[in-house]
């Protein structure tokens, strides 16, 4: 089943994001390699794809997991989470309807 992982950043998270980005992307690539990642990306702090120094306010991940517990455990081990980029992470079941 799919789960949505909604992550909200701490204030001024950009330096932490930059330091941890490679590890975070490698962690996501594991889901890609397993065919389990539907979507992932950050929420820019400004209404533009490149917010510059304004950075990001959070991230969204949609992926296939065996259970809510497995999705939550995966989210807890995300390098951004362990580095303190996120102030809050919400994991919910997600039903893909379209496309």
Biopython code that builds the backbone (N, CA, C, O; Angstrom):
import numpy as np
from Bio.PDB.StructureBuilder import StructureBuilder

atoms = [
    (1, "UNK", "N", (0.839, -1.173, 0.000)),
    (1, "UNK", "CA", (0.000, 0.000, 0.000)),
    (1, "UNK", "C", (0.888, 1.242, 0.000)),
    (1, "UNK", "O", (1.999, 1.243, 0.531)),
    (2, "UNK", "N", (0.361, 2.293, -0.611)),
    (2, "UNK", "CA", (1.099, 3.558, -0.595)),
    (2, "UNK", "C", (0.879, 4.295, 0.724)),
    (2, "UNK", "O", (-0.163, 4.184, 1.370)),
    (3, "UNK", "N", (1.908, 5.049, 1.088)),
    (3, "UNK", "CA", (1.847, 5.934, 2.259)),
    (3, "UNK", "C", (2.415, 7.276, 1.847)),
    (3, "UNK", "O", (3.355, 7.352, 1.056)),
    (4, "UNK", "N", (1.832, 8.343, 2.396)),
    (4, "UNK", "CA", (2.345, 9.681, 2.161)),
    (4, "UNK", "C", (3.100, 10.103, 3.425)),
    (4, "UNK", "O", (2.615, 9.942, 4.545)),
    (5, "UNK", "N", (4.275, 10.636, 3.214)),
    (5, "UNK", "CA", (5.115, 11.113, 4.313)),
    (5, "UNK", "C", (5.242, 12.620, 4.130)),
    (5, "UNK", "O", (5.863, 13.092, 3.177)),
    (6, "UNK", "N", (4.647, 13.363, 5.050)),
    (6, "UNK", "CA", (4.616, 14.823, 4.982)),
    (6, "UNK", "C", (5.580, 15.350, 6.040)),
    (6, "UNK", "O", (5.387, 15.136, 7.237)),
    (7, "UNK", "N", (6.604, 16.030, 5.585)),
    (7, "UNK", "CA", (7.665, 16.496, 6.478)),
    (7, "UNK", "C", (7.671, 18.019, 6.519)),
    (7, "UNK", "O", (7.608, 18.679, 5.481)),
    (8, "UNK", "N", (7.747, 18.565, 7.714)),
    (8, "UNK", "CA", (7.834, 20.008, 7.912)),
    (8, "UNK", "C", (9.202, 20.339, 8.493)),
    (8, "UNK", "O", (9.624, 19.757, 9.492)),
    (9, "UNK", "N", (9.890, 21.282, 7.854)),
    (9, "UNK", "CA", (11.251, 21.641, 8.261)),
    (9, "UNK", "C", (11.285, 22.528, 9.503)),
    (9, "UNK", "O", (10.325, 23.228, 9.824)),
    (10, "UNK", "N", (12.420, 22.472, 10.185)),
    (10, "UNK", "CA", (12.725, 23.447, 11.224)),
    (10, "UNK", "C", (13.005, 24.777, 10.526)),
    (10, "UNK", "O", (13.233, 24.799, 9.317)),
    (11, "UNK", "N", (12.990, 25.863, 11.255)),
    (11, "UNK", "CA", (13.350, 27.171, 10.696)),
    (11, "UNK", "C", (14.791, 27.134, 10.204)),
    (11, "UNK", "O", (15.649, 26.485, 10.802)),
    (12, "UNK", "N", (15.039, 27.832, 9.118)),
    (12, "UNK", "CA", (16.397, 27.949, 8.568)),
    (12, "UNK", "C", (17.063, 26.588, 8.351)),
    (12, "UNK", "O", (18.208, 26.374, 8.750)),
    (13, "UNK", "N", (16.335, 25.683, 7.721)),
    (13, "UNK", "CA", (16.824, 24.314, 7.528)),
    (13, "UNK", "C", (17.819, 24.166, 6.378)),
    (13, "UNK", "O", (18.444, 23.114, 6.243)),
    (14, "UNK", "N", (17.975, 25.186, 5.557)),
    (14, "UNK", "CA", (18.779, 25.044, 4.348)),
    (14, "UNK", "C", (20.200, 24.529, 4.607)),
    (14, "UNK", "O", (20.635, 23.621, 3.899)),
    (15, "UNK", "N", (20.944, 25.059, 5.580)),
    (15, "UNK", "CA", (22.299, 24.519, 5.809)),
    (15, "UNK", "C", (22.287, 23.028, 6.157)),
    (15, "UNK", "O", (23.132, 22.274, 5.675)),
    (16, "UNK", "N", (21.337, 22.602, 6.986)),
    (16, "UNK", "CA", (21.229, 21.175, 7.325)),
    (16, "UNK", "C", (20.863, 20.357, 6.103)),
    (16, "UNK", "O", (21.404, 19.271, 5.895)),
    (17, "UNK", "N", (19.945, 20.871, 5.289)),
    (17, "UNK", "CA", (19.564, 20.168, 4.056)),
    (17, "UNK", "C", (20.780, 19.995, 3.145)),
    (17, "UNK", "O", (21.009, 18.913, 2.605)),
    (18, "UNK", "N", (21.545, 21.054, 2.981)),
    (18, "UNK", "CA", (22.701, 20.995, 2.092)),
    (18, "UNK", "C", (23.732, 19.982, 2.584)),
    (18, "UNK", "O", (24.317, 19.250, 1.786)),
    (19, "UNK", "N", (23.951, 19.941, 3.896)),
    (19, "UNK", "CA", (24.935, 19.019, 4.471)),
    (19, "UNK", "C", (24.502, 17.565, 4.329)),
    (19, "UNK", "O", (25.345, 16.673, 4.224)),
    (20, "UNK", "N", (23.206, 17.323, 4.325)),
    (20, "UNK", "CA", (22.677, 15.967, 4.397)),
    (20, "UNK", "C", (22.068, 15.495, 3.077)),
    (20, "UNK", "O", (21.641, 14.345, 2.976)),
    (21, "UNK", "N", (22.021, 16.352, 2.080)),
    (21, "UNK", "CA", (21.293, 16.065, 0.836)),
    (21, "UNK", "C", (21.751, 14.780, 0.150)),
    (21, "UNK", "O", (20.910, 13.978, -0.255)),
    (22, "UNK", "N", (23.039, 14.564, 0.010)),
    (22, "UNK", "CA", (23.523, 13.365, -0.683)),
    (22, "UNK", "C", (23.052, 12.086, 0.010)),
    (22, "UNK", "O", (22.631, 11.138, -0.652)),
    (23, "UNK", "N", (23.124, 12.062, 1.336)),
    (23, "UNK", "CA", (22.681, 10.883, 2.086)),
    (23, "UNK", "C", (21.164, 10.692, 1.949)),
    (23, "UNK", "O", (20.686, 9.566, 1.806)),
    (24, "UNK", "N", (20.421, 11.790, 1.993)),
    (24, "UNK", "CA", (18.967, 11.727, 1.834)),
    (24, "UNK", "C", (18.597, 11.177, 0.458)),
    (24, "UNK", "O", (17.735, 10.305, 0.348)),
    (25, "UNK", "N", (19.248, 11.686, -0.594)),
    (25, "UNK", "CA", (18.950, 11.214, -1.944)),
    (25, "UNK", "C", (19.334, 9.746, -2.125)),
    (25, "UNK", "O", (18.620, 9.004, -2.800)),
    (26, "UNK", "N", (20.425, 9.325, -1.545)),
    (26, "UNK", "CA", (20.824, 7.913, -1.612)),
    (26, "UNK", "C", (19.782, 7.031, -0.927)),
    (26, "UNK", "O", (19.471, 5.939, -1.401)),
    (27, "UNK", "N", (19.250, 7.518, 0.190)),
    (27, "UNK", "CA", (18.212, 6.788, 0.923)),
    (27, "UNK", "C", (16.956, 6.653, 0.059)),
    (27, "UNK", "O", (16.349, 5.582, 0.022)),
    (28, "UNK", "N", (16.563, 7.712, -0.628)),
    (28, "UNK", "CA", (15.411, 7.669, -1.531)),
    (28, "UNK", "C", (15.675, 6.761, -2.730)),
    (28, "UNK", "O", (14.772, 6.069, -3.198)),
    (29, "UNK", "N", (16.906, 6.764, -3.224)),
    (29, "UNK", "CA", (17.242, 5.927, -4.388)),
    (29, "UNK", "C", (17.039, 4.448, -4.102)),
    (29, "UNK", "O", (16.763, 3.672, -5.017)),
    (30, "UNK", "N", (17.174, 4.050, -2.840)),
    (30, "UNK", "CA", (16.895, 2.652, -2.484)),
    (30, "UNK", "C", (15.444, 2.310, -2.816)),
    (30, "UNK", "O", (15.163, 1.232, -3.341)),
    (31, "UNK", "N", (14.523, 3.224, -2.512)),
    (31, "UNK", "CA", (13.110, 3.002, -2.853)),
    (31, "UNK", "C", (12.913, 2.976, -4.364)),
    (31, "UNK", "O", (12.141, 2.166, -4.877)),
    (32, "UNK", "N", (13.615, 3.866, -5.084)),
    (32, "UNK", "CA", (13.534, 3.888, -6.545)),
    (32, "UNK", "C", (13.998, 2.544, -7.102)),
    (32, "UNK", "O", (13.323, 1.952, -7.943)),
    (33, "UNK", "N", (15.142, 2.067, -6.636)),
    (33, "UNK", "CA", (15.710, 0.809, -7.122)),
    (33, "UNK", "C", (14.784, -0.375, -6.846)),
    (33, "UNK", "O", (14.787, -1.357, -7.587)),
    (34, "UNK", "N", (13.998, -0.279, -5.786)),
    (34, "UNK", "CA", (13.049, -1.341, -5.430)),
    (34, "UNK", "C", (11.696, -1.159, -6.114)),
    (34, "UNK", "O", (10.797, -1.982, -5.937)),
    (35, "UNK", "N", (11.543, -0.086, -6.896)),
    (35, "UNK", "CA", (10.280, 0.174, -7.586)),
    (35, "UNK", "C", (9.157, 0.607, -6.656)),
    (35, "UNK", "O", (7.983, 0.412, -6.970)),
    (36, "UNK", "N", (9.508, 1.200, -5.503)),
    (36, "UNK", "CA", (8.502, 1.541, -4.493)),
    (36, "UNK", "C", (8.218, 3.032, -4.370)),
    (36, "UNK", "O", (7.259, 3.410, -3.697)),
    (37, "UNK", "N", (9.016, 3.888, -4.995)),
    (37, "UNK", "CA", (8.824, 5.334, -4.869)),
    (37, "UNK", "C", (7.896, 5.844, -5.964)),
    (37, "UNK", "O", (8.158, 5.645, -7.150)),
    (38, "UNK", "N", (6.812, 6.502, -5.564)),
    (38, "UNK", "CA", (5.875, 7.101, -6.513)),
    (38, "UNK", "C", (6.233, 8.559, -6.781)),
    (38, "UNK", "O", (6.200, 9.007, -7.927)),
    (39, "UNK", "N", (6.575, 9.301, -5.729)),
    (39, "UNK", "CA", (6.924, 10.719, -5.864)),
    (39, "UNK", "C", (7.698, 11.167, -4.636)),
    (39, "UNK", "O", (7.522, 10.629, -3.543)),
    (40, "UNK", "N", (8.563, 12.165, -4.833)),
    (40, "UNK", "CA", (9.300, 12.752, -3.718)),
    (40, "UNK", "C", (9.820, 14.109, -4.138)),
    (40, "UNK", "O", (10.226, 14.300, -5.284)),
    (41, "UNK", "N", (9.809, 15.050, -3.210)),
    (41, "UNK", "CA", (10.367, 16.355, -3.495)),
    (41, "UNK", "C", (10.134, 17.334, -2.364)),
    (41, "UNK", "O", (9.323, 17.093, -1.469)),
    (42, "UNK", "N", (10.861, 18.451, -2.416)),
    (42, "UNK", "CA", (10.750, 19.462, -1.365)),
    (42, "UNK", "C", (9.670, 20.494, -1.675)),
    (42, "UNK", "O", (9.195, 20.607, -2.805)),
    (43, "UNK", "N", (9.299, 21.240, -0.641)),
    (43, "UNK", "CA", (8.369, 22.362, -0.758)),
    (43, "UNK", "C", (9.180, 23.648, -0.684)),
    (43, "UNK", "O", (9.644, 24.020, 0.394)),
    (44, "UNK", "N", (9.362, 24.345, -1.826)),
    (44, "UNK", "CA", (10.119, 25.596, -1.804)),
    (44, "UNK", "C", (9.448, 26.639, -0.901)),
    (44, "UNK", "O", (8.222, 26.721, -0.829)),
    (45, "UNK", "N", (10.270, 27.422, -0.225)),
    (45, "UNK", "CA", (9.755, 28.475, 0.662)),
    (45, "UNK", "C", (9.147, 29.631, -0.122)),
    (45, "UNK", "O", (8.346, 30.397, 0.413)),
    (46, "UNK", "N", (9.532, 29.756, -1.395)),
    (46, "UNK", "CA", (8.993, 30.790, -2.270)),
    (46, "UNK", "C", (8.302, 30.126, -3.453)),
    (46, "UNK", "O", (8.545, 28.953, -3.735)),
    (47, "UNK", "N", (7.454, 30.858, -4.138)),
    (47, "UNK", "CA", (6.705, 30.327, -5.275)),
    (47, "UNK", "C", (7.592, 30.261, -6.517)),
    (47, "UNK", "O", (7.353, 30.949, -7.510)),
    (48, "UNK", "N", (8.619, 29.419, -6.436)),
    (48, "UNK", "CA", (9.565, 29.218, -7.531)),
    (48, "UNK", "C", (10.265, 27.888, -7.303)),
    (48, "UNK", "O", (10.397, 27.441, -6.163)),
    (49, "UNK", "N", (10.712, 27.256, -8.375)),
    (49, "UNK", "CA", (11.410, 25.977, -8.229)),
    (49, "UNK", "C", (12.757, 26.128, -7.538)),
    (49, "UNK", "O", (13.225, 25.199, -6.878)),
    (50, "UNK", "N", (13.387, 27.298, -7.685)),
    (50, "UNK", "CA", (14.676, 27.547, -7.046)),
    (50, "UNK", "C", (14.531, 28.712, -6.072)),
    (50, "UNK", "O", (14.675, 29.868, -6.472)),
    (51, "UNK", "N", (14.248, 28.429, -4.805)),
    (51, "UNK", "CA", (14.028, 29.497, -3.838)),
    (51, "UNK", "C", (15.305, 30.148, -3.322)),
    (51, "UNK", "O", (15.239, 31.059, -2.497)),
    (52, "UNK", "N", (16.457, 29.700, -3.792)),
    (52, "UNK", "CA", (17.717, 30.289, -3.350)),
    (52, "UNK", "C", (17.906, 30.165, -1.852)),
    (52, "UNK", "O", (17.648, 29.111, -1.271)),
    (53, "UNK", "N", (18.358, 31.246, -1.226)),
    (53, "UNK", "CA", (18.645, 31.235, 0.211)),
    (53, "UNK", "C", (17.401, 31.095, 1.079)),
    (53, "UNK", "O", (17.516, 30.809, 2.271)),
    (54, "UNK", "N", (16.207, 31.290, 0.503)),
    (54, "UNK", "CA", (14.971, 31.106, 1.275)),
    (54, "UNK", "C", (14.773, 29.641, 1.636)),
    (54, "UNK", "O", (14.136, 29.328, 2.642)),
    (55, "UNK", "N", (15.313, 28.747, 0.824)),
    (55, "UNK", "CA", (15.280, 27.327, 1.135)),
    (55, "UNK", "C", (13.919, 26.681, 0.969)),
    (55, "UNK", "O", (13.147, 27.025, 0.074)),
    (56, "UNK", "N", (13.649, 25.743, 1.849)),
    (56, "UNK", "CA", (12.468, 24.900, 1.742)),
    (56, "UNK", "C", (11.747, 24.824, 3.081)),
    (56, "UNK", "O", (12.340, 25.043, 4.137)),
    (57, "UNK", "N", (10.467, 24.511, 3.014)),
    (57, "UNK", "CA", (9.665, 24.421, 4.242)),
    (57, "UNK", "C", (9.325, 22.992, 4.622)),
    (57, "UNK", "O", (8.768, 22.750, 5.693)),
    (58, "UNK", "N", (9.650, 22.054, 3.767)),
    (58, "UNK", "CA", (9.347, 20.659, 4.041)),
    (58, "UNK", "C", (9.528, 19.796, 2.816)),
    (58, "UNK", "O", (10.091, 20.223, 1.807)),
    (59, "UNK", "N", (9.040, 18.570, 2.920)),
    (59, "UNK", "CA", (9.145, 17.605, 1.828)),
    (59, "UNK", "C", (7.918, 16.717, 1.819)),
    (59, "UNK", "O", (7.213, 16.586, 2.819)),
    (60, "UNK", "N", (7.679, 16.106, 0.657)),
    (60, "UNK", "CA", (6.595, 15.141, 0.503)),
    (60, "UNK", "C", (7.154, 13.902, -0.171)),
    (60, "UNK", "O", (7.889, 13.995, -1.154)),
    (61, "UNK", "N", (6.802, 12.744, 0.363)),
    (61, "UNK", "CA", (7.233, 11.470, -0.207)),
    (61, "UNK", "C", (6.006, 10.574, -0.280)),
    (61, "UNK", "O", (5.244, 10.472, 0.681)),
    (62, "UNK", "N", (5.819, 9.927, -1.424)),
    (62, "UNK", "CA", (4.772, 8.920, -1.578)),
    (62, "UNK", "C", (5.469, 7.641, -2.009)),
    (62, "UNK", "O", (6.131, 7.600, -3.046)),
    (63, "UNK", "N", (5.313, 6.593, -1.199)),
    (63, "UNK", "CA", (6.011, 5.338, -1.484)),
    (63, "UNK", "C", (5.202, 4.148, -0.983)),
    (63, "UNK", "O", (4.310, 4.281, -0.146)),
    (64, "UNK", "N", (5.540, 2.996, -1.517)),
    (64, "UNK", "CA", (4.889, 1.739, -1.179)),
    (64, "UNK", "C", (5.627, 1.083, -0.009)),
    (64, "UNK", "O", (6.840, 0.882, -0.054)),
    (65, "UNK", "N", (4.872, 0.759, 1.029)),
    (65, "UNK", "CA", (5.412, 0.056, 2.197)),
    (65, "UNK", "C", (4.451, -1.054, 2.582)),
    (65, "UNK", "O", (3.284, -1.035, 2.190)),
    (66, "UNK", "N", (4.936, -2.017, 3.346)),
    (66, "UNK", "CA", (4.101, -3.133, 3.782)),
    (66, "UNK", "C", (3.086, -2.743, 4.841)),
    (66, "UNK", "O", (2.046, -3.388, 4.980)),
    (67, "UNK", "N", (3.389, -1.671, 5.597)),
    (67, "UNK", "CA", (2.502, -1.281, 6.691)),
    (67, "UNK", "C", (2.790, 0.156, 7.108)),
    (67, "UNK", "O", (3.809, 0.734, 6.730)),
    (68, "UNK", "N", (1.885, 0.719, 7.887)),
    (68, "UNK", "CA", (2.091, 2.049, 8.448)),
    (68, "UNK", "C", (3.337, 2.061, 9.336)),
    (68, "UNK", "O", (4.098, 3.028, 9.339)),
    (69, "UNK", "N", (3.531, 0.988, 10.078)),
    (69, "UNK", "CA", (4.701, 0.899, 10.951)),
    (69, "UNK", "C", (5.994, 0.901, 10.131)),
    (69, "UNK", "O", (6.973, 1.541, 10.515)),
    (70, "UNK", "N", (5.996, 0.189, 9.010)),
    (70, "UNK", "CA", (7.188, 0.150, 8.159)),
    (70, "UNK", "C", (7.460, 1.520, 7.542)),
    (70, "UNK", "O", (8.611, 1.951, 7.462)),
    (71, "UNK", "N", (6.403, 2.202, 7.108)),
    (71, "UNK", "CA", (6.554, 3.539, 6.537)),
    (71, "UNK", "C", (7.076, 4.513, 7.586)),
    (71, "UNK", "O", (7.943, 5.336, 7.294)),
    (72, "UNK", "N", (6.554, 4.423, 8.797)),
    (72, "UNK", "CA", (6.992, 5.304, 9.881)),
    (72, "UNK", "C", (8.447, 5.042, 10.261)),
    (72, "UNK", "O", (9.212, 5.976, 10.501)),
    (73, "UNK", "N", (8.819, 3.775, 10.312)),
    (73, "UNK", "CA", (10.209, 3.426, 10.637)),
    (73, "UNK", "C", (11.151, 3.933, 9.551)),
    (73, "UNK", "O", (12.239, 4.426, 9.851)),
    (74, "UNK", "N", (10.737, 3.813, 8.286)),
    (74, "UNK", "CA", (11.555, 4.322, 7.190)),
    (74, "UNK", "C", (11.722, 5.831, 7.319)),
    (74, "UNK", "O", (12.829, 6.352, 7.180)),
    (75, "UNK", "N", (10.620, 6.535, 7.585)),
    (75, "UNK", "CA", (10.661, 7.994, 7.722)),
    (75, "UNK", "C", (11.558, 8.413, 8.893)),
    (75, "UNK", "O", (12.292, 9.397, 8.794)),
    (76, "UNK", "N", (11.499, 7.677, 9.981)),
    (76, "UNK", "CA", (12.324, 7.999, 11.152)),
    (76, "UNK", "C", (13.818, 7.857, 10.858)),
    (76, "UNK", "O", (14.639, 8.553, 11.457)),
    (77, "UNK", "N", (14.171, 6.957, 9.938)),
    (77, "UNK", "CA", (15.581, 6.704, 9.616)),
    (77, "UNK", "C", (16.088, 7.557, 8.455)),
    (77, "UNK", "O", (17.269, 7.486, 8.117)),
    (78, "UNK", "N", (15.222, 8.359, 7.840)),
    (78, "UNK", "CA", (15.633, 9.245, 6.750)),
    (78, "UNK", "C", (16.760, 10.151, 7.263)),
    (78, "UNK", "O", (16.634, 10.723, 8.346)),
    (79, "UNK", "N", (17.843, 10.291, 6.518)),
    (79, "UNK", "CA", (18.941, 11.152, 6.964)),
    (79, "UNK", "C", (18.517, 12.584, 7.298)),
    (79, "UNK", "O", (19.089, 13.195, 8.200)),
    (80, "UNK", "N", (17.524, 13.132, 6.587)),
    (80, "UNK", "CA", (17.036, 14.458, 6.953)),
    (80, "UNK", "C", (16.405, 14.437, 8.342)),
    (80, "UNK", "O", (16.580, 15.376, 9.117)),
    (81, "UNK", "N", (15.682, 13.384, 8.654)),
    (81, "UNK", "CA", (15.054, 13.280, 9.976)),
    (81, "UNK", "C", (16.106, 13.136, 11.067)),
    (81, "UNK", "O", (16.030, 13.804, 12.098)),
    (82, "UNK", "N", (17.084, 12.270, 10.844)),
    (82, "UNK", "CA", (18.095, 12.038, 11.879)),
    (82, "UNK", "C", (19.023, 13.234, 12.057)),
    (82, "UNK", "O", (19.599, 13.417, 13.129)),
    (83, "UNK", "N", (19.175, 14.057, 11.002)),
    (83, "UNK", "CA", (20.031, 15.247, 11.082)),
    (83, "UNK", "C", (19.314, 16.441, 11.697)),
    (83, "UNK", "O", (19.947, 17.454, 11.995)),
    (84, "UNK", "N", (17.994, 16.335, 11.891)),
    (84, "UNK", "CA", (17.252, 17.433, 12.495)),
    (84, "UNK", "C", (16.679, 18.431, 11.506)),
    (84, "UNK", "O", (16.300, 19.535, 11.898)),
    (85, "UNK", "N", (16.606, 18.063, 10.217)),
    (85, "UNK", "CA", (16.014, 18.957, 9.217)),
    (85, "UNK", "C", (14.514, 19.114, 9.477)),
    (85, "UNK", "O", (13.962, 20.204, 9.325)),
    (86, "UNK", "N", (13.863, 18.018, 9.870)),
    (86, "UNK", "CA", (12.412, 18.036, 10.054)),
    (86, "UNK", "C", (12.033, 18.305, 11.502)),
    (86, "UNK", "O", (12.615, 17.735, 12.424)),
    (87, "UNK", "N", (11.041, 19.191, 11.693)),
    (87, "UNK", "CA", (10.495, 19.424, 13.032)),
    (87, "UNK", "C", (9.283, 18.546, 13.279)),
    (87, "UNK", "O", (8.926, 18.272, 14.425)),
    (88, "UNK", "N", (8.644, 18.099, 12.181)),
    (88, "UNK", "CA", (7.452, 17.265, 12.299)),
    (88, "UNK", "C", (7.347, 16.376, 11.071)),
    (88, "UNK", "O", (7.566, 16.828, 9.947)),
    (89, "UNK", "N", (7.010, 15.110, 11.287)),
    (89, "UNK", "CA", (6.798, 14.168, 10.191)),
    (89, "UNK", "C", (5.468, 13.461, 10.434)),
    (89, "UNK", "O", (5.229, 12.915, 11.511)),
    (90, "UNK", "N", (4.615, 13.480, 9.428)),
    (90, "UNK", "CA", (3.325, 12.806, 9.486)),
    (90, "UNK", "C", (3.305, 11.721, 8.421)),
    (90, "UNK", "O", (3.637, 11.973, 7.262)),
    (91, "UNK", "N", (2.918, 10.525, 8.811)),
    (91, "UNK", "CA", (2.828, 9.398, 7.881)),
    (91, "UNK", "C", (1.387, 8.917, 7.868)),
    (91, "UNK", "O", (0.803, 8.631, 8.913)),
    (92, "UNK", "N", (0.814, 8.832, 6.651)),
    (92, "UNK", "CA", (-0.583, 8.420, 6.506)),
    (92, "UNK", "C", (-0.729, 7.442, 5.349)),
    (92, "UNK", "O", (0.008, 7.520, 4.366)),
    (93, "UNK", "N", (-1.692, 6.511, 5.469)),
    (93, "UNK", "CA", (-2.011, 5.678, 4.311)),
    (93, "UNK", "C", (-2.497, 6.566, 3.172)),
    (93, "UNK", "O", (-3.100, 7.614, 3.402)),
    (94, "UNK", "N", (-2.226, 6.133, 1.934)),
    (94, "UNK", "CA", (-2.567, 6.935, 0.763)),
    (94, "UNK", "C", (-3.143, 6.017, -0.304)),
    (94, "UNK", "O", (-2.550, 4.994, -0.647)),
    (95, "UNK", "N", (-4.294, 6.389, -0.821)),
    (95, "UNK", "CA", (-4.919, 5.618, -1.895)),
    (95, "UNK", "C", (-4.739, 6.381, -3.206)),
    (95, "UNK", "O", (-5.309, 7.456, -3.393)),
    (96, "UNK", "N", (-3.953, 5.822, -4.095)),
    (96, "UNK", "CA", (-3.727, 6.427, -5.401)),
    (96, "UNK", "C", (-4.948, 6.179, -6.282)),
    (96, "UNK", "O", (-5.313, 5.032, -6.538)),
    (97, "UNK", "N", (-5.570, 7.244, -6.737)),
    (97, "UNK", "CA", (-6.744, 7.143, -7.596)),
    (97, "UNK", "C", (-6.413, 7.528, -9.039)),
    (97, "UNK", "O", (-6.794, 6.814, -9.967)),
    (98, "UNK", "N", (-5.723, 8.624, -9.237)),
    (98, "UNK", "CA", (-5.340, 9.092, -10.559)),
    (98, "UNK", "C", (-3.865, 9.463, -10.570)),
    (98, "UNK", "O", (-3.358, 9.838, -9.513)),
    (99, "UNK", "N", (-3.170, 9.392, -11.627)),
    (99, "UNK", "CA", (-3.562, 8.836, -12.923)),
    (99, "UNK", "C", (-3.592, 7.332, -12.905)),
    (99, "UNK", "O", (-3.903, 6.710, -13.921)),
]
sb = StructureBuilder()
sb.init_structure("model")
sb.init_model(0)
sb.init_chain("A")
sb.init_seg("    ")
for serial, (resi, resn, name, xyz) in enumerate(atoms, 1):
    if name == "N":
        sb.init_residue(resn, " ", resi, " ")
    sb.init_atom(name, np.array(xyz, "f"), 0.0, 1.0, " ", f" {name:<3s}", serial, name[0])
structure = sb.get_structure()
